[in-house]
Structures are given as structure tokens and as C-alpha cells.
Amino acid sequence: MTQIVAYLNKQFSRTLTAPLLGVGVAFMLIAFFIGISDNPPGVGLAYLGLACLCFSMVHHWRSARDFWTLLAVSVISFPVMVLIYNMFDTINAKIGMIPVLNQLLGGIAIISFAGGVLVAPAVALVALLGGIFYLIKK
């Protein structure tokens, strides 16, 4: 726990982290306020907000290799999260008669769906742009 707190203290001592985080949260709130269900501006704002949140944590990286590693992880995480969503949704449909179990399995399925469909593409975009930028800069 102390390592996480030390990392966050170091991360938020940078001048660009807090504004980027604030912009990302603002975009996410606006997206959820106007709605993201079948609403292209809302979906775009959600992706933009997640990209800002991701960029606020990696903006201090100065190596293309770090961004390529992040890109690989995000590309691999997409099918893994979709697979986890399908597994827990199927398990919930088969044995989710107990209310607590139903809520737990449904929650895990929704979190994995959001991770695979929302977070992974936004992180991949940030990693791709950062990797290309530092590859050209080098």
C-alpha cells in the first residue's frame, strides 16, 4: 500500500497530471450526462475522457518502448476482457438464481465489458500515438 501511495504522490507532484486528470473526469461526466447509449457524441466524449485519464498517468514517459509495451498490453486485454465477460455472463444465466450471486456475477461481467470495450481502445490509442511520437522524435 505504501508503494501505491508513494507512486501517486510522485505522479501528482508533476504539473500536468492533475489538469489532465480533471479534463478526463470532466469529459467522462459530460459523456454520462448526455448519455452513451446509441449516442455518438457521448461515446466519443467517453473515449476522449478515458484517453485523457490514461495520458495523465503516462505523459512523463520518454521512451517509445514503454508506449509499445502499453499498446501490446491493451491489444491483448481486449479479447481477454471480452472472454471474461462472456464467461461470467453465461455462468450468470445458468446458475444466477441466488440474488447475491446474480449481482456479483453480473457486476464482474459489466466491469470486464467496460474494460474491454471502453478502456482498452482508449489506452491503445494513447499508446499508439505516444509510440509514434517518440519513434519520430528519436
N, C-alpha and C positions, 0 to 999 in steps of 0.2 A: 504494500500500500504506500509506503514512503517513497518508493521509486516512481510510482504514478504521480504522486503529489509533487515530487521534485521535477519530473518532466513537465508537468503542467505549469509550474512556477517559471521554469526556464522558457517554455513556449510563450507564455503570456507576458514575459518581460520584453518581447520583441514588439516594435511599434506597429507593425502591420497586422498582427494576429487578431487583436480584438476588433478592429473595424471590419475585417473580412468576415469574422465570425458573426458580427452584428448584421452585416448585409445579407449573409446567408440565412440567418434566422428570420430577418425581415421578409426576404423573398419566400421562404417556406410558409410563414404566417399568411402572407398575401395569397399564396397559391391555395392554401387550405381554406381561406376565407372565401375566395371566389369559386372554389371547387375544382377538383382534378378529375372528376368522373366525366368522361367524354367532353372535356373542355381543353382544347389545345393550348390556350394561353395559360391556364392553370398548370397543366402538365409541364409546359416549358419553364414556368417560374419555379416549379418544384425541382426540376433538373438543374436549373441555374442556381437555386439556393443550395442544393446538395453539392454542386461543384464548388461554390464559394466556401462552404463548410470544409470540404476536402482540401481546397487550396490553402485555407487558413492554417492547416496543420502541416503542409509540406512546402510552403513558399520559401523556406530557408534552405532547401536542398539545392546544391550547386553541381550535381553530377547527373548526367543523362542516365547512367546505370541505375541509380536509385529510382528514377521515373520508369525505366523499362521494367524493373522488378515489380513496381506497383502495378504497372499495366498487366504483367503476367498474372499477378495475384487476382486482379479484378476480372480478367477474362476467364480464369479458371473458376472463380467464385460464382459466376453467373449460372453455369449448368449445375453446379453443386447445390446452390440455393434453390433452384427450380426442382431438382430431385428431392431435396429435403421437404419442400412444400408439397409435392405430390405424395410422398410417403406419409407425412403426417395428416394430410387431408384424407387420404384413403383409409388410414387407420382410424381416424375420427369418424368417418362414415360407417365403418364396420363395427367398432366397439364403443362409440361415444355416447352410450346411453346414460352413463353416470354424469350428472351436471358438472361436477368439478373437473372430471376427466375431459369432458367435452370442451369446456372453456380452456383448459390447459393445452390440449392438442390443437384447438383452433387458433389460439394465440401464437403457438410456435409456428404453425403453418403461415399465418399472416405476416409474422416478423420475417420469416425466410423469404416469402414472396416479395415483400418490400425491399429486402436486401438484394435479391436477385434482379428485380425489375427496375427499381429506382436507384439504389445506391451503386451497384456495380457499373452501370453505364456512365454515371456521372464521374465516378473515380477513374474509369478508363479514359474518359475524355480529358480530365486533368492530367493524367499520367502521359497520355499520348502527346498533348500539347507541350507539356514540360520536357518530355524526352526529345521531341523535335527541336524545341527552342535551344536546349543545351547542346544538342548534336550540331546544330548550325553555328552556335556561338563558339564551339570548340574549333 
